[in-house]
Amino acid sequence: MRRFLFWPHLLAGVLAGLVILILCITGTLLAYEKQLLAWADRAVNTVPVPTGATRLPIDEILTAFPGTVALSLSRDPAAAVQLTLPGNRLVYVDPYTGRLHGEPSAGARTFFRQLLLWHRWLGENTPTSKAVTGAANLVFLFLLLTGVPMWLQRPIGWFRRGLSPKARDYNWHHVLGIWCALPLLLIAGTAVFFSYSWATPLLFRLTGEAAPVESKPAPPGPGPYEPFLHRIEAPHWQVITFRPGAGTFAVEEASWGRVDRKSTWTVQGQTLVRSARFETLPLARRLRLWVRTVHTGEAAGLAGQAIAGLASAAGAVLVYTGLALSWRRLRERMAARALFLRNG
């Protein structure tokens, strides 16, 4: 089996190694993007809480900032309201006075935006770059699926000291491959859905379910919307995001990664309609909802993000050690061939 898998594994790694290396490095740096952005905005995303004060109705804030695309409320009384304005501009507003409290860190967001561009499309969103990253991800899946049987055939449980460079790279390649295969398979497998439009319909076909038909909801009324906010049946909500254009309240009752603890409430005339509960959705719909947060590790909270980040870093080391071993093998073969030709 090892002989059968080795050469396809080596050739695939050499061909796609550089792109996979970029994907792994940028994925590592993106692991805690949300927490780092919140930390960068710490001076403007919190407000002093006046004694005995209550938050302003969301309608007053929407009136003060016309054209608001989205408004996010946090359960934390000291959290500022985050508004998304036209042009994808983010601002923080004092929920007790309705005044602009500040804008997020432009430098931090620019940094992560560029990282995401490189992670998804090698720095520029073009059909060619999308095809390259999509193909590289499929190759990475192939490398993992062919690598696991070889790593398990010669299992090396932990790192060893005092090895030659070649033996060290071999040791690292096998140890990281064995320990990180499962999270890397989840990361690469879910990434297929971002690269290829056929992935989601295939998921529905495999489960024998019909793909959902997207329907355009009727536009909501002119408001007020504050009464609807208080009719949402989610006593343990953490964040509620309201989109005036669609008349929807997206409710999170746990961390962002817990898609099973999310719900959407839509204003329809004078009624508030809840989306189908997660547990009642067809299997394919539930699996598809988990894709993004499994890819980032957020499905398992902070620990999952840490595992995803470490696995991505391990993926970068796997690429480096694989390329280094391939280069040494090539040099050894070239030296042996030169010696053979010299000796006739």
Backbone hydrogen bonds, N-H to C=O, Kabsch-Sander energy under -0.5 kcal/mol:
donor,donor_aa,acceptor,acceptor_aa,energy
5,L,1,M,-2.2
6,F,2,R,-2.3
7,W,3,R,-0.8
9,H,5,L,-2.1
10,L,6,F,-2.8
11,L,7,W,-2.8
12,A,8,P,-2.2
13,G,9,H,-2.0
14,V,10,L,-2.2
15,L,11,L,-2.2
16,A,12,A,-2.2
17,G,13,G,-1.2
20,I,16,A,-2.4
21,L,17,G,-2.4
22,I,18,L,-1.9
23,L,19,V,-2.3
24,C,20,I,-2.4
25,I,21,L,-2.5
26,T,22,I,-2.5
27,G,23,L,-1.9
28,T,24,C,-2.1
29,L,25,I,-1.9
30,L,26,T,-1.5
31,A,28,T,-1.1
33,E,30,L,-1.8
36,L,32,Y,-2.5
37,L,33,E,-2.5
38,A,34,K,-2.2
39,W,35,Q,-2.1
40,A,36,L,-2.3
41,D,37,L,-1.6
42,R,39,W,-1.4
44,V,41,D,-2.1
45,N,41,D,-2.3
47,V,78,A,-2.7
53,A,50,P,-1.5
56,L,95,P,-3.2
60,E,57,P,-1.0
61,I,57,P,-1.2
62,L,58,I,-2.5
63,T,59,D,-2.1
64,A,60,E,-1.9
65,F,61,I,-1.4
68,T,65,F,-1.1
69,V,84,T,-3.1
70,A,84,T,-1.3
71,L,242,F,-2.4
72,S,82,Q,-2.9
73,L,71,L,-0.5
73,L,240,I,-3.0
75,R,238,Q,-2.5
79,A,76,D,-1.8
80,A,45,N,-2.3
81,V,93,V,-2.6
82,Q,72,S,-1.9
83,L,81,V,-0.5
83,L,91,V,-2.8
84,T,70,A,-2.7
85,L,83,L,-0.6
85,L,89,R,-3.6
88,N,85,L,-0.9
89,R,85,L,-1.1
91,V,83,L,-2.0
92,Y,102,G,-3.1
93,V,81,V,-2.8
94,D,99,R,-2.8
98,G,94,D,-2.6
101,H,92,Y,-3.1
102,G,92,Y,-1.5
109,R,105,S,-1.7
110,T,106,A,-2.4
111,F,107,G,-2.2
112,F,108,A,-2.3
113,R,109,R,-2.4
114,Q,110,T,-2.3
115,L,111,F,-2.1
116,L,112,F,-2.5
117,L,113,R,-2.1
118,W,114,Q,-2.2
119,H,115,L,-2.6
120,R,116,L,-2.6
121,W,117,L,-2.8
122,L,118,W,-1.4
123,G,117,L,-1.5
124,E,121,W,-1.5
126,T,124,E,-1.4
130,K,126,T,-2.5
131,A,127,P,-2.0
132,V,128,T,-2.3
133,T,129,S,-2.5
134,G,130,K,-2.2
135,A,131,A,-2.4
136,A,132,V,-2.6
137,N,133,T,-2.0
138,L,134,G,-1.9
139,V,135,A,-2.4
140,F,136,A,-2.3
141,L,137,N,-2.2
142,F,138,L,-2.2
143,L,139,V,-2.8
144,L,140,F,-2.3
145,L,141,L,-2.6
146,T,142,F,-2.4
147,G,143,L,-2.0
148,V,144,L,-2.3
150,M,146,T,-0.9
151,W,147,G,-3.1
152,L,148,V,-2.5
153,Q,149,P,-1.4
154,R,150,M,-1.3
157,G,155,P,-0.5
168,R,164,S,-3.2
169,D,165,P,-2.4
170,Y,166,K,-2.1
171,N,167,A,-2.5
172,W,168,R,-3.0
173,H,169,D,-2.6
174,H,170,Y,-2.0
175,V,171,N,-2.6
176,L,172,W,-2.5
177,G,173,H,-1.5
178,I,174,H,-2.5
179,W,175,V,-2.4
180,C,176,L,-2.1
181,A,177,G,-0.8
184,L,180,C,-2.2
185,L,181,A,-2.4
186,L,182,L,-2.1
187,I,183,P,-2.4
188,A,184,L,-2.9
189,G,185,L,-2.5
190,T,186,L,-2.2
191,A,187,I,-1.4
192,V,188,A,-0.8
192,V,189,G,-0.7
193,F,190,T,-1.2
194,F,191,A,-1.0
195,S,191,A,-1.1
196,Y,192,V,-2.2
199,A,196,Y,-1.0
202,L,198,W,-1.9
203,L,199,A,-2.0
204,F,200,T,-1.9
205,R,201,P,-2.3
206,L,202,L,-2.6
207,T,203,L,-1.4
208,G,205,R,-1.1
209,E,204,F,-2.7
214,E,212,P,-0.6
228,F,225,Y,-0.5
229,L,225,Y,-1.7
230,H,226,E,-1.4
231,R,227,P,-0.5
231,R,228,F,-1.0
232,I,229,L,-0.9
234,A,232,I,-1.5
237,W,234,A,-1.7
238,Q,252,E,-3.8
239,V,252,E,-1.5
240,I,73,L,-2.2
241,T,250,A,-2.5
242,F,71,L,-3.3
242,F,240,I,-0.5
243,R,248,T,-2.3
246,A,243,R,-0.8
247,G,243,R,-2.2
248,T,243,R,-1.3
249,F,265,W,-3.1
250,A,241,T,-3.0
250,A,248,T,-0.6
251,V,249,F,-0.6
251,V,263,S,-3.2
252,E,239,V,-2.7
253,E,251,V,-0.5
253,E,261,R,-2.3
258,R,255,S,-2.0
259,V,257,G,-1.6
261,R,258,R,-1.7
262,K,259,V,-1.2
263,S,251,V,-1.9
265,W,249,F,-2.5
266,T,273,V,-3.2
267,V,247,G,-3.1
268,Q,266,T,-0.6
268,Q,271,T,-2.7
270,Q,268,Q,-0.5
271,T,268,Q,-2.0
273,V,266,T,-2.8
273,V,271,T,-0.5
275,S,264,T,-2.9
280,T,277,R,-1.5
281,L,277,R,-0.6
281,L,278,F,-1.4
286,R,282,P,-2.1
287,L,283,L,-2.7
288,R,284,A,-2.5
289,L,285,R,-1.9
290,W,286,R,-1.2
291,V,287,L,-0.7
291,V,288,R,-0.8
294,V,290,W,-2.3
295,H,291,V,-2.2
296,T,292,R,-1.8
297,G,293,T,-0.8
299,A,293,T,-2.0
300,A,297,G,-1.8
301,G,298,E,-1.9
303,A,300,A,-0.5
304,G,300,A,-1.0
305,Q,301,G,-2.1
306,A,302,L,-2.2
307,I,303,A,-2.4
308,A,304,G,-2.6
309,G,305,Q,-2.6
310,L,306,A,-2.7
311,A,307,I,-2.8
312,S,308,A,-2.2
313,A,309,G,-2.1
314,A,310,L,-2.6
315,G,311,A,-2.3
316,A,312,S,-1.8
317,V,313,A,-1.8
318,L,314,A,-2.7
319,V,315,G,-2.1
320,Y,316,A,-2.3
321,T,317,V,-3.1
322,G,318,L,-2.3
323,L,319,V,-2.7
324,A,320,Y,-2.6
325,L,321,T,-2.5
326,S,322,G,-2.1
327,W,323,L,-2.5
328,R,324,A,-2.2
329,R,325,L,-2.3
330,L,326,S,-2.3
331,R,327,W,-2.5
332,E,328,R,-2.6
333,R,329,R,-2.2
334,M,330,L,-2.5
335,A,331,R,-2.6
336,A,332,E,-2.4
337,R,333,R,-2.5
338,A,334,M,-2.5
339,L,335,A,-2.3
340,F,336,A,-2.2
341,L,337,R,-2.6
342,R,338,A,-2.2
343,N,339,L,-2.0
344,G,340,F,-0.5
